[in-house]
Each structure stands twice: as structure tokens, then as C-alpha cells.
Amino acid sequence: MRVLVVQNYDNTGLGQVGAALAEAGAELDLRRPYQGDPLPRDANGHDALVLLGGGQNALDDHDYPYFPALLELTRDFAGKDRSVLGICLGGQLVARAFGAENHIGRAVEFGWHGVSLTAEAKADPVLGALPEKFPIFQWHDDTFDLPEKAVRLAGNDVAQNQAFRIGRAVYGFQFHFEADRPLVRDWSTSFATLIADRHPDWAGKLDDEMARNGPDADAAGLAIARAWVATI
């Protein structure tokens, strides 16, 4: 199992997705195209694709000129029936790749918040075993419309489209299910200045929020990660 991982921003990571891939014995091919790493021309040579998050928006082709090639690569993976996973910015890029409109600055959400599964999610191979509602870590300003032919799987009051599936195993997630408590704490340190500018009370309430929501969020996130890896 060889998995292409596209990192789009410094100090992001696979978190629980990495744990699930390690359990499966996957070989990771990590590319950082924002630092100049080339992207493969097509899906040949890889069994799955993971698109990670970032602070930029999914329409920022000017500063991230590799985005159009990444969209084409995403479509190639899907066309060859290979599993795709997009998280936060990655999910927004998957939505864009399949013709959906991105909405910039219209869905600001940070911290652990609840998401609710749709009726269609009950039969989904990745989300079907989860509770109908669970807390999960969020960090985004943007949102997107649902791509044509996509199945809406989860949402909340801030972002109606929190998760979707296209075809067999192309998944886009707005929420950061990969972000378990250690990763959230790392982000809270690595991005402390950025977070404090917009959420000045975060440092003081992190421990309480983590104790309240972390266990359920981590359990849901790892279940999602393992179930997606099982689609590869």
C-alpha cells in the first residue's frame, strides 16, 4: 500500500490518519509542493491520496500555483477508483476539483464543536459506525457547496457540508478528525500567536476543552481514519 500525502502548509501532520496508515503497514510518499516538491503526473504508482489542510484558501492559485495540477491529480485518482481523503483545505480542494463552489470567509469555526451525521451516513463505510453526533476539532474560515453527485455525510450550524463522499472512496472533510489531543496541543503551541490574535481566550481554556471533548473526539477521529484506510 503506497499512499501519496500532499502537505500544503508548515506544521500540519497526519495525526490519527498517520496512526491508521502505520497500522496497515502503508508506505508514505510525502510531498510538500508549497516548498517546491513536484507532484506526480498521475495516480500510477500510488494506491491512495491524502490532501492535508492549511491556512490558505482553496482558490489561492496565485500564491499556490500548484493547485490546478493538484485538482487534476485528485480527479485522476478518483477516475482510477483509488481512495482519496481531503481534510479541511484538502476537503475544500476536493470539492473544487469536482466543480463545487468555494466560499471564502463564510464559515468561521475553531475548537471542538459538534457535527451531526446525515441519514445517508448510516450506510457509509467510513462514517456508518459512528454516533449520530460527536465533537470534533474544527479550524476553518471557509466552506464549500456540495459537488454534483456527492453524498452529504455530515454538517453543523456553521458549515452545512462537513463531510461528503464521491463514488466509492473519495472523501472530503471540513473538520479535523486527524487532530487528536497531542496534535491539537502541538498546534496550540506552534500557532500560538496566530490563535491568540483571533481567539485570545484559547490558551486559558484549552485544558478544560480538551478534557471535556478530547476523549470522544479522539475516538471518533481514529475510527474515521481506520475506516478510510480500509477503503484503500
N, C-alpha and C positions, 0 to 999 in steps of 0.2 A: 504494500500500500504506500504509494508515493503522493504526498499532498503538497500542493503549491500554496504557500502562505504569503499574502501580499500585505505588508505593513505600510501604512500610509502616514505615520506620524511618530515622532520620538516618544519613548516611554510608554508605548502601548504593548500589549502582550497577549498571548493566547489564553492565559489563566486556565480555567477549567476545561476549555477546549483542548489545550495542550495536554492536560492530565488524561483526558479521554483518548486522545491520539496516542499518547505514550502507552496506555494500557493495551491498545490494539496493535502495538508494535509498528506504528507508522513511521516512514521516513519523511522528514520535513525538508522542503526546499523553500527557504525564506528569502524573499526579495523585498528590497526597500527602494522602489522606483523613485520616490521623492529625493533619495540620495544619489540617484543615477543608475541603480541596478536595472539591467534590461529585463523586460518581461518576455516570456516565451511567446512565440508566434501563434501557437495554438495549444489545444489541450493534450496533444500527443505527448506521452511521457509522464503524465500525471493522472492520478485517479480521482482527484477532488481538488477543489479550490476554496480557500478561506480568504475573505476580504475583511480586514480589521478596520477599526474606527480611526477618528482623527478630529482635530479641531477645525479643519476647513469645511466648506460646504461642497456638496456633490456636483455643483455647477462651476466650480472654480478651475476651469480648463486653462485659464491664463497663467496662474501660478503653478498649476499641476498639469502640465501639458500631456502627461501620460494617461490622463483619464480616458480619452476616447479609445485608446488602444486597450485599456483595461475593460471597458464596456464590451468591446468586440471579443476579447478573450473570454469574458463571462458568458456571452452568448454561444461561443464555440463549445465551452464546457457543457452548457445546457443542451446544445444540439447533439452532442455525443453521449447524452444521458449520464453525465458524470456529476457527482454531487457538488453543490455549490452552497457556501454559507457566507452571508454578509451580515456584519454586526455594526449597528449604529451607522456611521458614514458608509460602511460596507453595504449595509442593507439599503441605504438611500441610493447607492450606486447600482445595486442590483435592480431596484425599482426603475431607475433611469434607463438602464440597459434594455429594459423591456417596455419602454415607451411611456412610462408614468411621469407625471409632472412632479418636480420637487418644489417645496415651499420653504423658503428661507426665512428663519426668524419667527416662525408662527407656532412653535410648539416648544416652549422653554420648560425643561424639567431636569431636576438634579436631586440626587439622593435616592433612597429606597422608596419606591411607590408601588402600589398595587396595579396589576394588569389582570384582565379577565379574558378567558378563552371564549371563542365563539362555539356555536353548536357544531360547526364543521371540524373544529379541532379535536372533538372527541374521537373521530375516526382517523386522525392524522398519526402517522408512525413516529413522529418526533415529539409531539405535544400531547398525544392522546392519553397518556398515563398520568398527567399532572393534575393537581387540583384545579377546580374551575377558576379560582382566583388565588393569586400568590404575590408576595412582594418581590421586587427585583430591582437591581440598581439601574438608574437612569442618568444620562448626562448628554443632553442634546438641546439644540435650539430649533432644529428644522424638522420637517416631516415630508410626507410624500403621498400622492394618490396611489391607489392600488393599481398595479399593472393589469392590462387586459388578460383575462384567463387565469389570473392569480386567485388563489383561495385565501380569503382573510381568516387568520387564525387567532388573533388576539388584539386587544385595544384597551384604551382607558380614556378618561375625560380629556386629557391633554393631547393625545395623539391617537386618533381612531385606528390607525394602521400600525400596530406594534409588532405584528408578525404576519408573514404570508408565505405561501408555497406556490411555486410554478412547476407544473408537471410532476414528476416523481420525487425529485430531491433537490430542487433549487429553493433555498430558504433565505428570506430576508428578515432580520430582526432589528427593531429600533432599540430595544432595551439591551443592556449589557449583561446578559446571562453568564458570560465568561468571567465576570468580575466578582470573585469570591472575596471574603473579608481580607485576606492578605493583599490582594491586588488593590482593593479599594483603599486600604491604608497606605499602600505604596503610592497610589495616585494622589492621595491627600497630602503626602509629603512632596512628591515630585512636582505637583502643580499647585502648591500651597498658595503662592502669590496670585495666580490666576483665579483660584477658587475664592480666596478672601476678597478679591475685588467685587465679585458678584454675589457671593454667599458668605458674608462676614461672620455669621454665627456657626459655620460648619465645624470649625476646629473644636469649639466648645461642646457641640452636641454629637460629634462623631461616635464616641464610645457608647452613648446611650442608644443611638440609632442602630449601631452595629449589633448591640446586644438584643435589641427588640426585633430586628428584621433579618439579621445575618444568617441565623441557622436555617430558616425556611427558604431564604433566597439562595443560599449555597446549595441546598438540597435540590431545589428546582433547577438551578443552573447546571449542576452536574448531570442531572437526569436528562436535560435537553442535550447537553454535549455528548453524552454516551449514545443517546438515541440517534443523533445526527451522524455520528461516526459509524453507526451500524448501517447507515444507508449507502456507505461507500462500496 
